[in-house]
Amino acid sequence: MSNDAPNFVEKIVCLANSRKIAGRCVAGKRLGDRSWLRPISDRPGHEISEYDRRYSDGKTAHLLDIIEIPCLEAIPSGHQSENVLIDDKFYWEKKGGASWQDILALIDQDADLWANGFSAYYNLNNRVPEGLIDKNGGSLRLIELEKIVLHAGPKAPDFGNMKPIVRAGFKYQGQDYKLDLTDPDYEAACLEIGAGEYHLKSVIACVSLAELHTDGYAYKLVASIITSKRAGA
């Protein structure tokens, strides 16, 4: 590791540590102004590797960790205005863990989930066409839900794709949603049990609007599910 100092250090509560390509998509909120930040790498997919998110003791950053992240520069990209390039010459540093009350204080009150009315791949209200994406609207939301239903089953049986995946269904501000789940822990737990529906009550979810796909849409994902039990309450 370099002895030089990074350009700057960001301190966040980790609110998403979701699967992405060969790594993770990490996101969180700054403790000061509660604004969003998504640390990214300089790889083509911007994913954060296991090594990127490693602490000096060999452990890796997890959901709800309070983390100091050495950074090089802010690199907003389209609607993903929260992106900040990490300085991978330095370890991340854990500064504690967030409590359930900490998470409740970070909820985005009355937040929209971008444009609705566009669905695909057995989901509901799960994508936004490029022309309706607000470039200044951000790509991350932390919302409170009375309940969420996790649907484990084949990806696209009508097209012969029987690979099991997990989708998250919920109602928010009068709208119904079913989005792909990328929370690796809940995804793994559902797939281990097998096909079916799994109900969770009183949850907080981080919803992300992914990068623009080649089909001209950006897809909504449930990047994390946080319960009071998961937060140690």
C-alpha positions in Angstrom: 0.0 0.0 0.0 1.1 3.5 -0.7 2.3 5.8 2.1 0.7 8.8 0.3 -2.6 10.1 1.3 -5.7 9.7 -0.8 -7.3 12.8 -2.4 -10.2 12.6 0.1 -12.0 10.2 2.3 -15.7 9.6 2.4 -17.5 8.2 5.5 -20.7 6.4 4.9 -23.2 3.9 6.4 -23.2 0.9 4.0 -26.8 0.5 2.9 -26.2 -1.8 -0.1 -23.6 -4.5 -0.8 -25.3 -6.2 -3.6 -24.0 -8.6 -6.3 -22.8 -7.2 -9.6 -20.8 -9.0 -12.3 -17.7 -10.4 -10.6 -18.0 -8.2 -7.6 -20.3 -6.0 -5.6 -22.3 -2.8 -6.0 -21.7 -0.9 -2.7 -23.7 2.2 -1.8 -24.5 4.2 1.3 -25.2 7.5 2.9 -22.8 10.1 4.3 -23.2 10.6 8.0 -23.1 14.4 7.7 -25.7 15.5 5.2 -27.2 12.1 4.6 -26.5 12.3 0.9 -26.0 9.2 -1.2 -22.6 7.9 -2.4 -21.8 4.9 -4.6 -18.1 3.9 -4.5 -17.0 2.6 -7.9 -13.9 1.0 -9.4 -12.3 1.9 -12.8 -13.3 -1.4 -14.2 -15.7 -1.4 -17.2 -18.5 -2.5 -15.0 -17.5 -0.3 -12.0 -17.9 -3.2 -9.6 -16.2 -3.3 -6.3 -14.1 -6.4 -5.8 -13.5 -8.3 -2.6 -10.0 -6.9 -2.4 -11.4 -3.3 -3.0 -13.6 -3.5 0.0 -11.1 -5.2 2.3 -10.1 -3.8 5.7 -6.5 -3.9 6.8 -7.3 -6.8 9.2 -8.3 -8.9 6.2 -12.1 -8.7 6.8 -14.3 -7.1 4.2 -17.0 -4.4 4.3 -20.5 -5.5 5.0 -24.0 -4.1 5.0 -24.5 -1.6 7.9 -20.8 -1.1 8.5 -19.8 2.5 9.0 -16.9 2.9 6.6 -14.2 5.4 5.6 -13.4 5.0 1.9 -10.3 6.6 0.3 -11.4 8.2 -3.0 -9.9 9.8 -6.0 -12.7 11.9 -7.6 -16.4 12.1 -8.1 -17.5 10.7 -11.4 -21.2 11.2 -11.9 -22.5 9.1 -14.9 -25.9 10.0 -16.2 -28.6 9.4 -13.6 -26.0 7.8 -11.3 -24.9 11.1 -9.9 -23.7 9.4 -6.7 -20.7 7.7 -8.2 -17.3 8.3 -6.7 -14.1 6.6 -7.9 -12.2 4.8 -5.1 -8.5 5.0 -4.6 -7.6 1.3 -4.6 -4.1 1.9 -3.2 -5.6 2.1 0.3 -7.6 -0.1 2.5 -11.1 0.8 3.6 -11.5 1.4 7.3 -14.4 0.3 9.5 -15.6 2.9 12.0 -18.4 1.0 13.6 -21.8 -0.3 12.8 -25.2 1.3 12.2 -28.1 0.7 14.6 -31.7 0.2 13.6 -32.4 3.8 14.8 -29.5 5.0 12.6 -31.1 3.4 9.6 -34.6 4.7 10.4 -33.1 8.3 10.4 -31.7 7.8 6.9 -35.0 6.8 5.1 -35.8 8.9 2.1 -39.2 10.2 3.1 -41.8 10.3 0.3 -39.2 9.3 -2.3 -40.3 8.4 -5.8 -39.2 5.2 -7.5 -38.7 6.9 -10.8 -41.1 6.5 -13.7 -43.7 3.7 -13.6 -45.7 1.9 -16.3 -42.9 -0.1 -17.9 -42.5 -3.8 -17.0 -40.5 -6.7 -18.4 -39.1 -10.2 -17.6 -42.0 -11.3 -15.3 -41.6 -8.2 -13.2 -43.7 -5.1 -12.6 -42.8 -1.4 -12.9 -39.2 -2.6 -13.1 -37.6 -0.4 -15.8 -37.5 3.1 -17.1 -36.9 4.1 -20.7 -33.9 6.4 -21.3 -36.2 9.3 -22.4 -38.0 9.3 -19.0 -34.9 9.2 -16.8 -34.3 12.3 -14.8 -30.6 12.9 -15.0 -30.7 14.9 -11.8 -33.0 12.5 -9.9 -30.3 10.2 -8.6 -30.3 6.4 -8.7 -30.7 5.3 -5.0 -33.6 5.3 -2.6 -34.0 4.0 1.0 -37.6 3.3 1.6 -39.7 1.8 4.4 -42.2 -1.0 3.6 -44.9 -2.6 5.7 -44.0 -5.9 4.0 -42.1 -7.4 1.1 -42.6 -10.8 -0.6 -39.6 -12.6 -2.0 -40.5 -14.9 -5.0 -38.0 -17.7 -5.7 -38.4 -19.5 -8.9 -37.3 -20.0 -12.5 -36.1 -16.9 -14.3 -38.1 -17.3 -17.6 -39.9 -20.7 -17.8 -41.9 -19.7 -20.9 -38.6 -19.3 -22.7 -36.9 -22.4 -21.3 -34.7 -20.6 -18.8 -35.2 -22.5 -15.6 -32.3 -21.0 -13.7 -33.7 -20.0 -10.3 -33.7 -16.4 -9.3 -35.4 -14.2 -6.6 -37.7 -11.3 -7.2 -39.0 -8.9 -4.6 -42.6 -7.8 -4.6 -44.0 -4.9 -2.6 -46.4 -2.0 -2.6 -45.1 1.6 -2.2 -47.0 4.8 -2.5 -50.0 3.0 -4.0 -48.0 1.3 -6.7 -47.2 -2.4 -7.0 -43.6 -3.4 -7.8 -41.8 -6.7 -8.5 -38.1 -6.2 -9.0 -35.0 -8.4 -9.2 -33.4 -8.9 -5.9 -29.6 -8.5 -5.7 -29.1 -8.7 -1.9 -26.8 -11.7 -1.8 -27.7 -12.9 1.7 -31.5 -13.0 1.2 -31.1 -14.3 -2.3 -28.9 -17.2 -1.1 -31.3 -17.9 1.8 -34.3 -18.1 -0.5 -32.6 -20.2 -3.2 -31.3 -22.6 -0.5 -34.9 -23.2 0.8 -36.2 -23.6 -2.8 -39.0 -22.2 -5.0 -41.8 -20.4 -3.1 -42.8 -17.1 -1.6 -41.2 -15.7 1.5 -42.9 -12.9 3.4 -41.1 -10.3 5.5 -42.8 -7.5 7.5 -41.5 -4.1 8.6 -38.5 -3.8 6.4 -36.3 -1.0 4.9 -35.2 -1.6 1.3 -32.5 0.1 -0.8 -33.8 0.4 -4.3 -31.3 1.1 -7.1 -31.7 2.3 -10.7 -29.0 0.4 -12.6 -26.9 1.8 -15.4 -28.6 2.1 -18.8 -28.9 -1.3 -20.5 -28.3 -1.8 -24.2 -32.0 -2.2 -24.7 -32.5 1.5 -23.9 -33.9 0.9 -20.4 -32.5 1.3 -16.9 -33.7 -1.4 -14.5 -34.8 -1.0 -10.9 -33.3 -3.5 -8.4 -33.8 -4.2 -4.7 -30.2 -4.0 -3.6 -30.7 -4.7 0.1 -33.3 -5.6 2.6 -32.8 -4.4 6.2 -34.8 -5.6 9.2 -34.5 -4.6 12.8 -33.0 -8.1 13.5 -30.4 -7.7 10.8 -29.5 -4.3 12.4 -29.1 -6.0 15.7 -32.2 -4.5 17.4 
